[in-house]
Amino acid sequence: MDMKNRVRFILLLTGITLILVSSDISDDEYTPGPVTYNARSLVIDKNPLLIFSGSIHYPRSTPDMWPEILQKAKDGGLNTIETYVFWNIHEPVQGQYNFTGNYDLVKFIKLIGEKKMYAILRLGPFIQAEWNLGGLPFWLREIPDIIFRSYNEPYMVHMKKYTEVIINMMKAEGLFAPQGGPIILAQIENEYNHVQETYRERGIQYIKWAADMATGLYPEIPWIMCKQKDAPPNVISTCNGRHCADTFTGPNGPDKPALWTENWTAQYRVFGDPPSQRAAEDIAFSVARFLMNNGSMTNYYMYHGGTNFGRTSSSFVTTRYYDEAPLDEFGLIREPKWSHLRDLHSTLRLIKKPFLLGDRSVQDIDDNIQIATYEMPESNLCAAFLSNRHKKIHRTIEFRGKSYFLPRRSVSILPDCKTVVFSTELIVAQHNSRTFIPSKKANNLKWESYRETIPTFKDLPVHHKSPIELTSMTKDTTDYLWYSTSLHLDSDDLPMRPDIYPVIQIQSLGDALLAFVNGEYVGFGHGSHVENSFTFSKPVSFKPGANHISILAMTVGLPNSGAYMEKRFSGIRVVVLQGMSTGALDITLNEWGHKVGSEGELLELFTEEGSKKVKWGPVSGPGTPITWYKTYFPTPDGNDPVAIRMERMGKGVVWVNGHNIGRYWENYRSPLGAPSQTEYHIPRSFLQSKNNLLVVYEESGGTISGVMIHTVVRDIICSFMYEDYPPSIDSWTMDNDVLKALEEKPKPKARLTCDHEKVIKEIQFASFGNPWGSCGTYMQGTCQSPNAKKVIEMACLGKESCTVPLDRAFLGEANGDSCAQEKVKRLAIQARCAKKKET
């Protein structure tokens, strides 16, 4: 930001801050206008804003999914959507831009505005995001003398040019808040502190240059840098992590708000990983703790993770992304995460006036108990947060003359400093579970196959003394590069005993490879997310005379983090034949042939036209490597999401009607013995009314008959509550700054709600007493009210939603209740939803 613009921004900020001393807060959160900030919060058109944001990445879903995903985010209590901008999809070839389809950034931002939500634009251009090469285009590596993310003239020239393209596009469409659009914040760079020391003085120079460049391009909104402790003064440093209340030392200046740009809702997964989870209670606890410690923004990373279509995922990252988010990969609501956070947002909105405008006071009772109050003495407004940080021990504390029970690791929120309306540890929202249902209509699959020819040295067009580094050949246009060499062996070269075989040893820089000798499959080897490089060793059979060694090497996404990303390499490095009669034979310099891509890719066998270029045959016997399969299937009925289950396959890629839905990898098992992902999303927008072309490229060998088409639902809904839980948030309202109950003496209630156009068809489990377990696995305890299930069925069956009060008179009876003496009962319900006409 130049001096003139910086002075202008500071004067505007000062003026707005002075106005806010005596101003109120608009109930309408969406009021685009000038964006400033003070030490408490962002200020939009003179209104201080408590920001509930969620990361939703436009290329990880499809345009037809965007409106519903955004609406569910808004219904979940969000008022802001955060997205990265992905350089390598927008400029895949230098100077050639693509903003169409699910890359239509402008359309996505406009949809956010139409939903009356704000947007945070994280330009990067390095974004990490478990995205191929961290979002940087591969052609950037080809620029002479370039060093990524350093004070390096070639890099800075291209970074600024791209940033200008995006900023000018947003300005031309009027998408910044001062123009009446939704964008209120923008981010430059991303978690640079991780690599800054590597670049020494040039790292310090670069980060200052990046801040000045960005704020100079558009100084009308604040710019941020995440996880940048020494961020320049013209940007705001923000926090990323799971518990920023405990790890964030604060923004880079006393006049700046505390903003949380990434609150991880789970963890992304890589092939070979076990499942990743994070409890709704822990997320809610972390948000409440951050806000009671002076934060005013949280962004859930991710709120909807979506799908890494095609080759977009970074090194070894699964095709499914952040499936444990409040909205799962398919855009379905994951409970209780979605509703518990919605209830938290609703509670915090009740207190936003004292929270943003009141006086804050903090009392540390001990190392674990903390009380934060926000008061406006002139109006008697008061809100309180009561926090217990201990991981195991519940506590009871005194606060203003009353006793309050604080569960372990929880925050209780009192909008009037008297009444507990929400506890982060006590979930009153419903739960659900996901089911993959085989399609009755789509699974009469008649497969045909085509196996690629194994090329030899003379078949490959590019020859070199030694194996060439993989990505320098492929330019990241494909995962695959063929290597082949030929050598003449005499009988004296071979082992003398028939029970001893030579061993081929291949040192690879990553990520995986298939080896063939004389057209016969030798084996498959791969690295991992932790260590891409590996050594492949397998026994082989040679013959006297000419022998052909062919290797299909491949990447599984390019790295997305770390320093000197322009110097990451893949492919085979050294090849040695061990156990020969003449000793180990190093054939690295034997002269090698190379060819970019697989045969089927080059022929585009995954398209209707391309599939006609080869002769397909029937599928018989066990699956073979480097084999293409094709079939047709009708579109499953209804509107439920569609997935393909790749059980019993190995590793490869799937296309539907020419759309690459991503990499699968079934034979890379987690330590639990299962694949990291088995079901893969097929967006309905990829489907035709009938005759959908399904093509699978199986690299290592699998059984195609195990592949099935499924629909995806979350029709099993549950509730699990105790009698002493607080009533739900919709039992309360603020009326003229006074907290009021909407019913006399509100009590906790179990609430069950089916998806739109579905009703509760069956109560599969119900127990009021001491049941235990989780949704899908509830078990009866030692006692229960005998009439509970019958009462619940009467209250819920045939309805889209129902409420069940946790009331002994309602759920029990005087005679025969074996739980009558239980001090605190609990209620567990499991129901099945279905369309009205379904059984």
WOUR-V607894 format. One record per backbone hydrogen bond with DSSP energy under -1.0 kcal/mol. NH is the residue of the N-H (numbers start at 1). CO is the residue of the C=O. If there is no record, write none. Layout:
nh:NH co:CO
nh:NH co:CO
This chain:
nh:6 co:2
nh:7 co:3
nh:8 co:4
nh:9 co:5
nh:10 co:6
nh:11 co:7
nh:12 co:8
nh:13 co:9
nh:14 co:10
nh:15 co:11
nh:16 co:12
nh:17 co:13
nh:18 co:14
nh:19 co:15
nh:20 co:16
nh:22 co:19
nh:31 co:29
nh:36 co:43
nh:38 co:41
nh:43 co:36
nh:44 co:47
nh:45 co:34
nh:47 co:44
nh:49 co:42
nh:51 co:296
nh:53 co:298
nh:54 co:80
nh:55 co:300
nh:56 co:82
nh:60 co:57
nh:61 co:58
nh:65 co:62
nh:66 co:62
nh:69 co:65
nh:70 co:66
nh:71 co:67
nh:72 co:68
nh:73 co:69
nh:74 co:70
nh:75 co:71
nh:76 co:72
nh:77 co:74
nh:78 co:73
nh:79 co:52
nh:80 co:52
nh:81 co:118
nh:82 co:54
nh:83 co:120
nh:85 co:122
nh:88 co:135
nh:90 co:86
nh:91 co:87
nh:96 co:93
nh:98 co:90
nh:103 co:100
nh:104 co:101
nh:105 co:103
nh:108 co:104
nh:109 co:105
nh:110 co:106
nh:111 co:107
nh:112 co:108
nh:113 co:109
nh:114 co:110
nh:115 co:111
nh:116 co:113
nh:117 co:112
nh:118 co:79
nh:119 co:182
nh:120 co:81
nh:121 co:185
nh:122 co:83
nh:123 co:121
nh:123 co:187
nh:127 co:134
nh:129 co:127
nh:131 co:128
nh:132 co:312
nh:134 co:131
nh:135 co:132
nh:136 co:133
nh:140 co:137
nh:141 co:138
nh:142 co:139
nh:143 co:140
nh:146 co:143
nh:152 co:150
nh:156 co:152
nh:157 co:153
nh:158 co:154
nh:159 co:155
nh:160 co:156
nh:161 co:157
nh:162 co:158
nh:163 co:159
nh:164 co:160
nh:165 co:161
nh:166 co:162
nh:167 co:163
nh:168 co:164
nh:169 co:165
nh:170 co:166
nh:171 co:167
nh:172 co:168
nh:173 co:169
nh:174 co:171
nh:175 co:170
nh:177 co:183
nh:179 co:176
nh:180 co:177
nh:181 co:176
nh:183 co:175
nh:184 co:119
nh:186 co:222
nh:187 co:121
nh:188 co:224
nh:189 co:124
nh:194 co:191
nh:195 co:192
nh:196 co:192
nh:198 co:195
nh:202 co:199
nh:204 co:200
nh:205 co:201
nh:206 co:202
nh:207 co:203
nh:208 co:204
nh:209 co:205
nh:210 co:206
nh:211 co:207
nh:212 co:208
nh:213 co:209
nh:214 co:210
nh:215 co:211
nh:216 co:212
nh:217 co:213
nh:218 co:214
nh:224 co:186
nh:225 co:236
nh:227 co:238
nh:231 co:228
nh:235 co:232
nh:236 co:223
nh:238 co:225
nh:239 co:259
nh:241 co:262
nh:246 co:243
nh:247 co:243
nh:248 co:244
nh:253 co:251
nh:256 co:253
nh:260 co:297
nh:261 co:239
nh:262 co:239
nh:263 co:299
nh:265 co:301
nh:271 co:316
nh:273 co:270
nh:283 co:279
nh:284 co:280
nh:285 co:281
nh:286 co:282
nh:287 co:283
nh:288 co:284
nh:289 co:285
nh:290 co:286
nh:291 co:287
nh:292 co:288
nh:294 co:291
nh:295 co:290
nh:296 co:258
nh:298 co:51
nh:299 co:260
nh:300 co:53
nh:301 co:263
nh:303 co:55
nh:304 co:55
nh:307 co:60
nh:308 co:319
nh:309 co:307
nh:310 co:660
nh:312 co:309
nh:314 co:130
nh:315 co:558
nh:316 co:556
nh:317 co:314
nh:318 co:269
nh:321 co:306
nh:325 co:322
nh:327 co:303
nh:328 co:332
nh:331 co:328
nh:334 co:326
nh:338 co:334
nh:340 co:336
nh:341 co:337
nh:342 co:338
nh:343 co:339
nh:344 co:340
nh:345 co:341
nh:346 co:342
nh:347 co:343
nh:348 co:344
nh:349 co:345
nh:350 co:346
nh:352 co:349
nh:355 co:351
nh:356 co:352
nh:357 co:353
nh:358 co:354
nh:359 co:375
nh:361 co:373
nh:363 co:371
nh:365 co:369
nh:366 co:369
nh:370 co:387
nh:371 co:363
nh:372 co:385
nh:373 co:361
nh:374 co:383
nh:375 co:359
nh:376 co:381
nh:379 co:376
nh:380 co:376
nh:381 co:376
nh:383 co:374
nh:384 co:414
nh:385 co:372
nh:386 co:412
nh:387 co:370
nh:388 co:410
nh:389 co:368
nh:395 co:406
nh:397 co:404
nh:399 co:402
nh:402 co:399
nh:404 co:397
nh:406 co:395
nh:409 co:390
nh:410 co:388
nh:412 co:386
nh:413 co:422
nh:414 co:384
nh:417 co:414
nh:421 co:413
nh:422 co:413
nh:424 co:411
nh:431 co:718
nh:432 co:335
nh:433 co:716
nh:435 co:713
nh:437 co:711
nh:439 co:709
nh:445 co:443
nh:448 co:630
nh:449 co:617
nh:450 co:628
nh:452 co:626
nh:459 co:456
nh:460 co:457
nh:462 co:594
nh:464 co:592
nh:470 co:570
nh:473 co:470
nh:474 co:470
nh:475 co:471
nh:477 co:474
nh:481 co:553
nh:482 co:595
nh:483 co:551
nh:484 co:593
nh:485 co:549
nh:487 co:547
nh:489 co:545
nh:493 co:490
nh:500 co:497
nh:503 co:578
nh:504 co:538
nh:505 co:576
nh:506 co:536
nh:507 co:574
nh:508 co:534
nh:509 co:571
nh:512 co:554
nh:513 co:525
nh:514 co:552
nh:515 co:523
nh:516 co:550
nh:517 co:520
nh:518 co:548
nh:520 co:517
nh:522 co:515
nh:523 co:515
nh:525 co:513
nh:527 co:511
nh:528 co:531
nh:534 co:508
nh:536 co:506
nh:538 co:504
nh:540 co:502
nh:545 co:489
nh:547 co:487
nh:549 co:485
nh:550 co:516
nh:551 co:483
nh:552 co:514
nh:553 co:481
nh:554 co:512
nh:555 co:479
nh:567 co:564
nh:571 co:510
nh:573 co:507
nh:574 co:507
nh:576 co:505
nh:577 co:585
nh:578 co:503
nh:581 co:493
nh:583 co:580
nh:585 co:577
nh:587 co:575
nh:590 co:587
nh:591 co:465
nh:592 co:464
nh:593 co:484
nh:594 co:462
nh:595 co:482
nh:597 co:480
nh:602 co:598
nh:603 co:599
nh:605 co:600
nh:607 co:604
nh:611 co:607
nh:612 co:609
nh:613 co:610
nh:617 co:449
nh:626 co:699
nh:627 co:698
nh:628 co:450
nh:629 co:696
nh:630 co:448
nh:631 co:694
nh:633 co:692
nh:643 co:710
nh:644 co:680
nh:645 co:708
nh:646 co:678
nh:649 co:646
nh:652 co:664
nh:653 co:697
nh:654 co:662
nh:655 co:695
nh:656 co:659
nh:657 co:693
nh:659 co:656
nh:661 co:654
nh:664 co:652
nh:666 co:650
nh:667 co:650
nh:670 co:674
nh:673 co:670
nh:680 co:644
nh:682 co:642
nh:686 co:683
nh:687 co:684
nh:692 co:633
nh:694 co:631
nh:695 co:655
nh:696 co:629
nh:697 co:653
nh:698 co:627
nh:699 co:651
nh:703 co:648
nh:706 co:703
nh:707 co:704
nh:708 co:645
nh:710 co:643
nh:711 co:437
nh:712 co:641
nh:713 co:435
nh:717 co:831
nh:718 co:431
nh:719 co:829
nh:721 co:827
nh:723 co:825
nh:725 co:722
nh:731 co:728
nh:732 co:729
nh:733 co:740
nh:735 co:738
nh:740 co:733
nh:742 co:731
nh:750 co:804
nh:752 co:802
nh:754 co:800
nh:758 co:755
nh:759 co:834
nh:760 co:799
nh:761 co:832
nh:762 co:832
nh:764 co:830
nh:765 co:830
nh:767 co:828
nh:769 co:826
nh:770 co:783
nh:772 co:779
nh:777 co:774
nh:779 co:772
nh:785 co:768
nh:788 co:785
nh:791 co:787
nh:792 co:788
nh:793 co:789
nh:794 co:790
nh:795 co:791
nh:796 co:792
nh:797 co:793
nh:798 co:760
nh:799 co:796
nh:802 co:752
nh:804 co:750
nh:806 co:748
nh:807 co:805
nh:811 co:807
nh:812 co:808
nh:818 co:816
nh:820 co:817
nh:822 co:819
nh:826 co:769
nh:827 co:721
nh:828 co:767
nh:829 co:719
nh:830 co:765
nh:831 co:717
nh:832 co:762
nh:833 co:715
nh:834 co:759
nh:838 co:835
